[in-house]
Amino acid sequence: MFWPLASLLTAVLATLFAGWLVDQVLQRLAARHPDAPVWAELRRCRVPLQLVLLSALVLAAQPVRRIFHTDDDAIRHGVLLVLVGSLGWLTVRVLAAVIEAAFSRYETVTEDASRVQRVRTQLGLVRRVGSAVVWVVTVGALLLTFDAMRTVGASLLASAGILGIIAGIAAQSALGNFFAGLQIAFSDTVRIGDTVVVDGQQGTVEEITLSYLVLHLWDGRRLVVPVSYFVSKPYENWTRRDPGLSGWLLLHLDHRTPVDALRAELERYLGSTDLWDGREWSLAVSDTTPSTVVVRAMMTARDPDTAAALKLAAREHLLAYLRDHHPEALPRVRTG
């Protein structure tokens, strides 16, 4: 009884020590190479690594069976299940760490924001596909450890054709979304961080998965859209090539409005605000009615959110300027 207990305790202590040692080594490597984030990401693999080591040691030494004086294969099978499951968990963690480290490295050496967003979207979907494949293989390996599953394997293979047709019909929508997600990732039509308009709803792409896409709307709501929508229907992408955007506003004013003075005031205001990106601006009379003139002001900003804020701020400023300096320019209702 003593030696089996000692071997079990030794396996536990060896596992804890190995996990601590690996964590210390990775921590030192991360401190020495701060520009290589893979070491810091790999520290998240400590728990699955310890489970792999512990289950492998217990499976090899079999101290539990000697402690309870039993030859029951259920104990060995249970430890084998833990080993296979923890290997899958460890593989997923390592894959995620490597992909995240690769993206972080790419982000530090690339100044093009659009390329960073594209790579971020592509690597995110690659990580999800890789994780899904690993878990499918892991579940398959777990099922194959049961004798019943191996026994019915021949009959399952014989009916695989019929089951494949049925599954293909039932999963047509899911498979369509899956391939649409891959197409979106590598065709660069929409990326995380893009501002898009879907069915009149403007939002920022917050998450892209293999089946759906999440938009963060301007009022804080989240709009979940199937990814197949973005390969089958038209939509607006305001930031696909250049995040810069033009904002424009209309003012209905009196015919006595001093347009030149209003244009000079807009130029002065744009030069004093950080919302304007300094590219383009204009102010001109775009239309007239019997009682008013329509003044159209256009200005550019670095992104859609800033363009919206600049448009609102410029409208308020121009109206305040006319109220204080040229009240005759404000529209009036004439009778008689």
BELWO-V393537 format. One record per residue. N is the residue number from 0. RES is the residue in one small letter. D_LAST is the distance of its C-alpha to the last C-alpha in Angstrom with 1 decimal. Layout:
n->N res->RES d_last->D_LAST
n->N res->RES d_last->D_LAST
This chain:
n->0 res->m d_last->112.0
n->1 res->f d_last->111.8
n->2 res->w d_last->111.3
n->3 res->p d_last->108.5
n->4 res->l d_last->106.6
n->5 res->a d_last->107.2
n->6 res->s d_last->106.0
n->7 res->l d_last->102.8
n->8 res->l d_last->102.1
n->9 res->t d_last->102.9
n->10 res->a d_last->100.4
n->11 res->v d_last->97.7
n->12 res->l d_last->98.4
n->13 res->a d_last->98.6
n->14 res->t d_last->95.3
n->15 res->l d_last->93.7
n->16 res->f d_last->95.4
n->17 res->a d_last->94.3
n->18 res->g d_last->90.7
n->19 res->w d_last->90.8
n->20 res->l d_last->92.6
n->21 res->v d_last->90.1
n->22 res->d d_last->87.2
n->23 res->q d_last->88.8
n->24 res->v d_last->89.4
n->25 res->l d_last->85.8
n->26 res->q d_last->84.5
n->27 res->r d_last->86.6
n->28 res->l d_last->85.6
n->29 res->a d_last->81.9
n->30 res->a d_last->82.5
n->31 res->r d_last->84.3
n->32 res->h d_last->81.8
n->33 res->p d_last->78.3
n->34 res->d d_last->76.9
n->35 res->a d_last->78.5
n->36 res->p d_last->76.7
n->37 res->v d_last->79.0
n->38 res->w d_last->81.5
n->39 res->a d_last->79.1
n->40 res->e d_last->77.8
n->41 res->l d_last->81.4
n->42 res->r d_last->82.0
n->43 res->r d_last->80.1
n->44 res->c d_last->82.9
n->45 res->r d_last->85.4
n->46 res->v d_last->85.4
n->47 res->p d_last->85.8
n->48 res->l d_last->88.5
n->49 res->q d_last->90.4
n->50 res->l d_last->90.2
n->51 res->v d_last->91.6
n->52 res->l d_last->94.4
n->53 res->l d_last->95.3
n->54 res->s d_last->95.4
n->55 res->a d_last->97.4
n->56 res->l d_last->100.0
n->57 res->v d_last->100.3
n->58 res->l d_last->100.6
n->59 res->a d_last->103.3
n->60 res->a d_last->105.3
n->61 res->q d_last->104.7
n->62 res->p d_last->105.5
n->63 res->v d_last->103.7
n->64 res->r d_last->106.1
n->65 res->r d_last->109.1
n->66 res->i d_last->107.8
n->67 res->f d_last->107.4
n->68 res->h d_last->110.5
n->69 res->t d_last->108.7
n->70 res->d d_last->108.4
n->71 res->d d_last->105.3
n->72 res->d d_last->103.1
n->73 res->a d_last->100.0
n->74 res->i d_last->100.0
n->75 res->r d_last->100.4
n->76 res->h d_last->97.7
n->77 res->g d_last->95.2
n->78 res->v d_last->95.8
n->79 res->l d_last->95.4
n->80 res->l d_last->92.0
n->81 res->v d_last->90.9
n->82 res->l d_last->92.1
n->83 res->v d_last->90.2
n->84 res->g d_last->87.0
n->85 res->s d_last->87.2
n->86 res->l d_last->87.8
n->87 res->g d_last->84.7
n->88 res->w d_last->82.8
n->89 res->l d_last->84.3
n->90 res->t d_last->83.4
n->91 res->v d_last->79.7
n->92 res->r d_last->79.5
n->93 res->v d_last->81.2
n->94 res->l d_last->78.9
n->95 res->a d_last->75.8
n->96 res->a d_last->77.2
n->97 res->v d_last->78.0
n->98 res->i d_last->74.6
n->99 res->e d_last->72.7
n->100 res->a d_last->74.9
n->101 res->a d_last->74.4
n->102 res->f d_last->70.6
n->103 res->s d_last->70.7
n->104 res->r d_last->72.9
n->105 res->y d_last->70.6
n->106 res->e d_last->67.6
n->107 res->t d_last->69.3
n->108 res->v d_last->70.2
n->109 res->t d_last->67.0
n->110 res->e d_last->63.8
n->111 res->d d_last->61.7
n->112 res->a d_last->59.6
n->113 res->s d_last->59.0
n->114 res->r d_last->62.7
n->115 res->v d_last->63.5
n->116 res->q d_last->61.1
n->117 res->r d_last->62.7
n->118 res->v d_last->66.2
n->119 res->r d_last->65.3
n->120 res->t d_last->64.0
n->121 res->q d_last->67.0
n->122 res->l d_last->69.6
n->123 res->g d_last->68.0
n->124 res->l d_last->68.5
n->125 res->v d_last->71.9
n->126 res->r d_last->72.9
n->127 res->r d_last->71.7
n->128 res->v d_last->73.5
n->129 res->g d_last->76.7
n->130 res->s d_last->76.6
n->131 res->a d_last->76.2
n->132 res->v d_last->79.1
n->133 res->v d_last->81.3
n->134 res->w d_last->80.6
n->135 res->v d_last->81.3
n->136 res->v d_last->84.6
n->137 res->t d_last->85.4
n->138 res->v d_last->84.8
n->139 res->g d_last->86.9
n->140 res->a d_last->89.7
n->141 res->l d_last->89.6
n->142 res->l d_last->89.9
n->143 res->l d_last->92.8
n->144 res->t d_last->94.8
n->145 res->f d_last->95.2
n->146 res->d d_last->98.1
n->147 res->a d_last->96.2
n->148 res->m d_last->93.5
n->149 res->r d_last->96.1
n->150 res->t d_last->97.9
n->151 res->v d_last->94.9
n->152 res->g d_last->93.8
n->153 res->a d_last->95.6
n->154 res->s d_last->93.9
n->155 res->l d_last->90.5
n->156 res->l d_last->91.0
n->157 res->a d_last->92.1
n->158 res->s d_last->88.9
n->159 res->a d_last->86.7
n->160 res->g d_last->85.5
n->161 res->i d_last->84.2
n->162 res->l d_last->82.7
n->163 res->g d_last->81.1
n->164 res->i d_last->79.3
n->165 res->i d_last->78.2
n->166 res->a d_last->77.0
n->167 res->g d_last->75.2
n->168 res->i d_last->73.2
n->169 res->a d_last->72.5
n->170 res->a d_last->71.5
n->171 res->q d_last->69.5
n->172 res->s d_last->66.2
n->173 res->a d_last->68.0
n->174 res->l d_last->69.7
n->175 res->g d_last->66.5
n->176 res->n d_last->64.8
n->177 res->f d_last->68.0
n->178 res->f d_last->68.0
n->179 res->a d_last->64.2
n->180 res->g d_last->64.7
n->181 res->l d_last->67.3
n->182 res->q d_last->65.2
n->183 res->i d_last->62.2
n->184 res->a d_last->64.6
n->185 res->f d_last->66.2
n->186 res->s d_last->63.4
n->187 res->d d_last->61.1
n->188 res->t d_last->58.0
n->189 res->v d_last->57.0
n->190 res->r d_last->58.6
n->191 res->i d_last->58.5
n->192 res->g d_last->55.7
n->193 res->d d_last->53.5
n->194 res->t d_last->49.8
n->195 res->v d_last->49.2
n->196 res->v d_last->46.5
n->197 res->v d_last->48.0
n->198 res->d d_last->45.9
n->199 res->g d_last->42.8
n->200 res->q d_last->44.8
n->201 res->q d_last->45.2
n->202 res->g d_last->48.3
n->203 res->t d_last->51.3
n->204 res->v d_last->54.7
n->205 res->e d_last->56.9
n->206 res->e d_last->60.0
n->207 res->i d_last->61.5
n->208 res->t d_last->64.5
n->209 res->l d_last->66.4
n->210 res->s d_last->64.4
n->211 res->y d_last->60.9
n->212 res->l d_last->58.4
n->213 res->v d_last->56.6
n->214 res->l d_last->53.0
n->215 res->h d_last->51.8
n->216 res->l d_last->48.0
n->217 res->w d_last->45.5
n->218 res->d d_last->45.4
n->219 res->g d_last->49.2
n->220 res->r d_last->50.0
n->221 res->r d_last->52.7
n->222 res->l d_last->52.3
n->223 res->v d_last->55.7
n->224 res->v d_last->55.7
n->225 res->p d_last->58.9
n->226 res->v d_last->59.9
n->227 res->s d_last->60.2
n->228 res->y d_last->56.4
n->229 res->f d_last->56.3
n->230 res->v d_last->58.7
n->231 res->s d_last->57.2
n->232 res->k d_last->53.4
n->233 res->p d_last->50.9
n->234 res->y d_last->49.5
n->235 res->e d_last->47.9
n->236 res->n d_last->50.0
n->237 res->w d_last->48.1
n->238 res->t d_last->51.2
n->239 res->r d_last->53.9
n->240 res->r d_last->54.5
n->241 res->d d_last->52.4
n->242 res->p d_last->50.8
n->243 res->g d_last->48.2
n->244 res->l d_last->44.7
n->245 res->s d_last->41.3
n->246 res->g d_last->38.3
n->247 res->w d_last->34.7
n->248 res->l d_last->31.3
n->249 res->l d_last->27.6
n->250 res->l d_last->24.8
n->251 res->h d_last->21.1
n->252 res->l d_last->19.8
n->253 res->d d_last->17.1
n->254 res->h d_last->17.6
n->255 res->r d_last->19.0
n->256 res->t d_last->21.8
n->257 res->p d_last->25.2
n->258 res->v d_last->27.0
n->259 res->d d_last->30.4
n->260 res->a d_last->30.4
n->261 res->l d_last->29.6
n->262 res->r d_last->32.4
n->263 res->a d_last->34.8
n->264 res->e d_last->34.1
n->265 res->l d_last->34.8
n->266 res->e d_last->38.0
n->267 res->r d_last->39.0
n->268 res->y d_last->38.4
n->269 res->l d_last->40.3
n->270 res->g d_last->43.2
n->271 res->s d_last->43.4
n->272 res->t d_last->43.6
n->273 res->d d_last->46.5
n->274 res->l d_last->44.4
n->275 res->w d_last->43.8
n->276 res->d d_last->47.0
n->277 res->g d_last->46.4
n->278 res->r d_last->46.3
n->279 res->e d_last->42.8
n->280 res->w d_last->39.2
n->281 res->s d_last->36.1
n->282 res->l d_last->32.4
n->283 res->a d_last->30.1
n->284 res->v d_last->26.7
n->285 res->s d_last->27.4
n->286 res->d d_last->24.1
n->287 res->t d_last->20.5
n->288 res->t d_last->17.3
n->289 res->p d_last->13.9
n->290 res->s d_last->12.9
n->291 res->t d_last->16.5
n->292 res->v d_last->20.1
n->293 res->v d_last->23.1
n->294 res->v d_last->25.9
n->295 res->r d_last->29.3
n->296 res->a d_last->32.2
n->297 res->m d_last->35.8
n->298 res->m d_last->38.9
n->299 res->t d_last->42.4
n->300 res->a d_last->44.7
n->301 res->r d_last->48.3
n->302 res->d d_last->47.9
n->303 res->p d_last->45.3
n->304 res->d d_last->45.2
n->305 res->t d_last->44.6
n->306 res->a d_last->41.9
n->307 res->a d_last->40.0
n->308 res->a d_last->40.5
n->309 res->l d_last->39.4
n->310 res->k d_last->36.2
n->311 res->l d_last->35.2
n->312 res->a d_last->36.3
n->313 res->a d_last->34.5
n->314 res->r d_last->31.2
n->315 res->e d_last->31.5
n->316 res->h d_last->32.7
n->317 res->l d_last->29.9
n->318 res->l d_last->27.2
n->319 res->a d_last->29.1
n->320 res->y d_last->29.5
n->321 res->l d_last->25.8
n->322 res->r d_last->25.0
n->323 res->d d_last->27.8
n->324 res->h d_last->27.6
n->325 res->h d_last->24.2
n->326 res->p d_last->21.6
n->327 res->e d_last->18.8
n->328 res->a d_last->20.0
n->329 res->l d_last->19.1
n->330 res->p d_last->16.1
n->331 res->r d_last->12.9
n->332 res->v d_last->10.2
n->333 res->r d_last->6.8
n->334 res->t d_last->3.8
n->335 res->g d_last->0.0
